[in-house]
């Protein structure tokens, strides 16, 4: 099996984790195993890595890739279940957690997975292929209002209403089955002059569909909170995002966890009893270098934010 993938901000994210040789680390988004390989390289045999991915292809590939390592646990699951995953493995606390929220190059470049607006394949976009709900169901079953909503909120698509209307009109004649069916429809809807401003016209709609199919944003805040709860004192969490919606959630959740009190300002004393749980290491996100972007253009929108667990 080929699983080509460029690990975004590899050196920066591994450095941010401040890896201890005998520590326990979680790679929440295993993918092609690029980040995991670097974590394992820095661990002693008594250290441990928990590698999580929804995609069974990623799990199978990395089991072969890391077949010589005995200090890695593979878990085929959604990282939103990190609390349960660690409890099942009887792990109390961990030293570091990494999340790379991007789609793997393997998934994008595999036509039948339906993630790419460049390649032609069935409308799918499932991270977990055992899931039944796919992009096909959204495009062919959501009503016009709901389609418009997800394109606007998850894709920040200016032409969300026009695209939604066009989809509903088109599917009355024939089901919209492939990525290129949808791309052609979008090309016919959005004015051509927009190409100069935004690049490929389908980019935002495809982003919105992927987020909706996989429930990516709705799980993120709670997953970050659960992850921080499972960190040892001094443990670190590093999160790589690829669009403003994800980054805003990470930033706001970190800010909340780093706040001592959330009582109204006119309260004379604190009644909420909220404690500061983390220290934010990156007040401004770390961005990929120009060299990395030149080698992998998909990294251009990436941002890395890092926080450290405090005593409370």
LINZIKA-V325925 format. One record per run of one state. SS is the DSSP state (@ for helix, = for strand, . for the rest). FROM is the first residue (numbers start at 1). TO is the last residue. If there is no record, write none. Layout:
ss=SS from=FROM to=TO
ss=SS from=FROM to=TO
//
This chain:
ss=. from=1 to=9
ss=@ from=10 to=17
ss=. from=18 to=23
ss== from=24 to=27
ss=. from=28 to=33
ss=@ from=34 to=42
ss=. from=43 to=47
ss== from=48 to=53
ss=. from=54 to=55
ss=@ from=56 to=65
ss=. from=66 to=71
ss== from=72 to=76
ss=. from=77 to=78
ss=@ from=79 to=88
ss=. from=89 to=93
ss== from=94 to=100
ss=. from=101 to=104
ss=@ from=105 to=109
ss=. from=110 to=110
ss=@ from=111 to=113
ss=. from=114 to=121
ss== from=122 to=122
ss=. from=123 to=134
ss=@ from=135 to=141
ss=. from=142 to=143
ss=@ from=144 to=155
ss=. from=156 to=159
ss=@ from=160 to=171
ss=. from=172 to=177
ss== from=178 to=178
ss=@ from=179 to=187
ss=. from=188 to=193
ss=@ from=194 to=198
ss=. from=199 to=202
ss=@ from=203 to=214
ss=. from=215 to=215
ss=@ from=216 to=229
ss=. from=230 to=230
ss== from=231 to=241
ss=. from=242 to=243
ss=@ from=244 to=257
ss=. from=258 to=277
ss== from=278 to=280
ss=. from=281 to=285
ss== from=286 to=287
ss=. from=288 to=289
ss=@ from=290 to=295
ss=. from=296 to=296
ss=@ from=297 to=299
ss=. from=300 to=302
ss== from=303 to=309
ss=. from=310 to=312
//
